[in-house]
Each structure stands twice: as structure tokens, then as C-alpha cells.
Amino acid sequence: MGEPIAIVGMACRLPGADSVDELWDLLAEGRDATSETPADRFPVDLLHSSEPAPGKIISRRSGYLDGIDRFDAEFFGLSATEADDLDPQQRLLMTTTWEALEDAGIPFEHVAGTRTGVYVGAVRLDYWELAVRRGLTSLTGSLVYNNRSVLSGRLSYTFDLLGPSITLDTACSSSLVAVHLACQSLRAGETTMAIAAGINLKLVPDEDIVLSQIPVLAPDGRCKFGDARADGFAASDGVGVVVLKPLSRARADGDRIRAVLIGSTISNDGASGGSLLAPSVEAHAQMLRWAYENAGVRPADIDYIEAHGTGTPLIDPVEFTALGEVLAEGRPADQPCFVGSIKTNIGHTEGAAGVASLIKTVLCLEHRQVVPSLHFTVPNPAIPWEELPLVVPTRLEPLPDRARPAIAGISGQGISAVNTHLVVREADPVSPGRSEVRSTRNRHLLLLSARTPAALNELVARYVGYLGPGGVGRKHELADICFSAAKRRHHHLHRLAVIAESHDGMVAKLEGGGSTAPEPDSRLMFLAERYLMGRSVEWGNGQRWEGRYVPLPTYPWQNRSHWLTGVGRD
């Protein structure tokens, strides 16, 4: 057991959810975000068959991201031609990593040039396949930028990160293994911060055809984890990113700590499953024990398990049996453990499945609620439910109050029997603290910026909603909002500075395009003018601009369509 690792930032693009907040709404409302396969992916009508057959797909349905061709190339310094050729998996990772760093309150200039590691789980390279299918004579040297290894390298280059940069493929456990390796690197002192991510984009039908022959694709495209009707999963799109720091460093930096990783392990089933691809109860149980030993917790203290949860008739009984065997040790009969699977909401995001499960679990810990696991109506008779201290929630449930931080486990399994389990605990309660700005000033300076005038206008509109009645910003002190915008955001070329004494006053100024009228606080006016001239802003004269970091609106991307020439999107 080493130092706990703080999760300080998160971002995602998942079916039905373009942000972490949208994901919580989807989960809490118990929505199924899978949908019919879009015509611009592949001709599902021609490929569909209700029964497994050569060259056919047994399901029309999966989880898809909208607008995968949309990208703000100018923001990242890429030409339109470069963006057209670039794997959209890289584009999504760049965009989502920026958002995760914004969520963490870490400006670009604070991470660039640092010993930050990048660990990306990925299993697909479909854009490469699309390029090859145009014909060998159409291939150009630019395709080398779409090698799988460049998924992590692209992030290290874009953000100027000097730590390890690793793309890894352990199949469906890839992004959880990425988180595990990131934590190991942080504890060893090899890195000071880490970005762990997973990505999956389904652009060609090849894998679905193969999985239809096994078969492990659910014909109805829905994951029915733990249910008697469980007959497979739907392979889905997704990307998730988490920003990690040693807990002591995160506290010293004044970061918002969303949850704490206290232990993890990686294992393999070896020969215990009887065949290469068969899971093993014995090996799965051993993995769980190793993870809880590493975390220094009793299995009986685990409150929630985010299972691998594929909804396949082979894996579900193995996973439930192993969980029941381990979690029952020393557990009071009246304290069962909740078990769920995000795959019932969004499908199986493969390379991104683990990080999607981690983000879901962090949200459950933050809200102290367990969300419903969908499509669970008739318990699978192959699972000995009466012997297991497990409950599959079918509605929103409160996490039990046991006079300690809640603890959760997250499982991932790869088709090559590479397994991993993370142990995460609820973050300590946040002290409201006091801001020096709030205690000494009645008026506050809000600094906003963007890469282009259009983006700045959109950012202003976001802040109007954020600060206005019913907005998320209403629950935060204005001093903390202004501190966070000034000190925890990167400042771009196009800028706006607004001074006001209340949330409503700030909204009025923003809606009026900012005010150039003289301010009674000449010091604030000086700082505003300095900022608008493109200079950095500091209080000076022995005073410090202090406050508590609070989440702010994210950057408004100015996206345009970018896709391979000769490959249609219609």
C-alpha cells in the first residue's frame, strides 16, 4: 500500500453524455443511451442477420457518439488538412484532456514542461482501416501519425508533457490498467501528475462481425447484466480522461479532490479457466483479495462494486460468484454490497470501459447515491443469489452511512484474461474555507478569455447561465469564482474583464458586453486594464489573490467537420 492518489479532474464523451455532469443525469435517471447504428458508420441493413452468419452482424444497436467528425483544429494549432487526416480518437483525446485539466483547475502553463505521465487504453484503429480501404495508392506519409502509439504521444506533444507516454491494449481492461500504471508511477516518484484515459470509436463493422460469430453481441444491443436474459453486450464509442496526483500534493496545491484511489492490482487467470479465453472464479476472487490487501481495507467494508458487467452468460456467473465469495468475508448479513454496470446504460466501450466505470463510481461517491443498473428484471438462475451478499440496484439508492468514507471497487477484464481491480474511497469533506479577496473586498474582478472572438462570446453566454438564477455558480461565492477564473484557467488572446459586487451584477455586466465606466476600486480597474492589454494579473503590494477553487464553465469549442478525403460521412 503506497500513498493514496487523488482524482482531481475528469472529463468524458460517452453515448448520451458529452460531459461528466450529463453522465450523472443519464445514470441517475436510469436512461439507456444505446441507439440504432447510424448510416454514416456502415450499412447495417445490408450486414444485419437475426442469426450468426458469415459476414453478418446480429445486432443493429450500440452506443454511439454524435459529431465524431467535429473538431476545433485551430485551437490546437492544426491545419484543416492535418485535422482531416488525424484519427478522431486523437482529436477526442486532445479535447477531453483539455476539459479534464480545466475540471482540475490546472492551466496549460502549469502542466507544460512538467514530469506528467500519459497512459491511454485503446483497442481499435478503425480510422487507419478506413484510410487503407481507399486503396494502397491513396496512402500517404501522414498516416504514420495515426499509429496506435501516437494516441498517448499526441497528448504528450500537445500539452508538452515530459513523463512516460504509454498506449496500452489489454482489451476491455485497458483503461483501468492505464489508471493502475499511472498510480504506480506517481507512487514511485517517476511522475508528479498523470493523465489516464481510454478511447474507443467504432467506425468499421469488422469486430462486430467477429463477435457475432462467438456470439457475445446482444441481438437487441442491450447489456442485461445479472439478468436471466443476459445474452451479450453492444460494442460502443466512448472516451474518458482522469487527472491524478499524489494526495499530499493535491492537498498542498489546493485542488478539488473528487475521490481517492487507495489501491489496485493487475492479474491474469493463468491456466485456471481451462482455456485461454475462459474466465475463472478462482482467479477473479484472488484478484479481488490482492486489490483489497493492497488498499488496506477489509472486503466487508466495500459498499459498492462497479462490475465489469458485460451481461454475457459465461462471464456474469463467474463475476457474481467471485464477488460473493470475497465480499462475504466478515460482512454482517444486514449490510449487502451494491453491484452495478455502466454497460447497461451506454454499452461496452471496450478500450474506454474501465475509465467510464471509474468516472461513474466517482460520481456515485460524490452524490452518495448508487444509480440503477438497467435491464435487470429476472435474476439469472445460474447465479446463487441467496448465498451472495450482493444487491443489484434497480432504482436510485442512497449509499449507506457507516460513519466513514464510502468505499467502492471497480473491475475490468480483458479477453486475454488480463484483469484489474481498483479500490476508490470517497473524498474527505471540503472545508468551505475563506477567501482573502472575499474578506477584504466588496467588488470582484472576473477575467474571461478565449482563442477567438466567437469563442469568447460563447464563453460569456455560458457564464451568464452559470452565474444567473438557477445556475450552478449561484452556490459558490463570487470571490471564489473570480479567483478560479483568474488563477485556475489558461488565458488566451481575446479577453474580457468585468467588475461587479454580486452574481446578478456580474450577469448584467456580461450581458452588457462588459463595462468601461470608471470603478470606485481603482486597484481593480488597473488590474482589469492590465489584463485587457494581454499582461498577467497579480495583486502585488504584499497582497495575494487567494480563494478556493470551484468548477467553472468549460471552454466553448469552435468545431468544424474534418474527415478523410474520399471517405463519405453520408
Secondary structure, DSSP 8 states (H G I E B T S, - for coil): ----EEEEEEEEEBTTBSSHHHHHHHHHTT----EE--TTT--HHHHB-SS--TT-BS-SEE---S-TTEE-TTTTT--HHHHHHS-HHHHHHHHHHHHHHHHHT--HHHHTTS-EEEEEEE---HHHHHHHTT-GGG--GGGGGGSTTHHHHHHHHHTT--S-EEEE--GGGHHHHHHHHHHHHHHTTS-SEEEEEEEE---SSHHHHHHHHTT-B-TTS---TTBTT---B-B--EEEEEEEEEHHHHHHTT----EEEEEEEEEE-TTTTSSTT---HHHHHHHHHHHHHHHT--GGG--EEE------TTHHHHHHHHHHHHHTTT--TT--EEEE-THHHH-B-GGGHHHHHHHHHHHHHHHTEE---SS-SSB-TTS-GGG--EE--SS-EE----SS--EEEEEEE-TTSEEEEEEEEE---------HHHHH-SSEEEEEEESSHHHHHHHHHHHHHHHSTT-GGGGS-HHHHHHHHHHSS---SEEEEEEESSHHHHHHHHHTT---S--S-HHHHHHHHHHHTT-----BTTB----------------EE---TT----
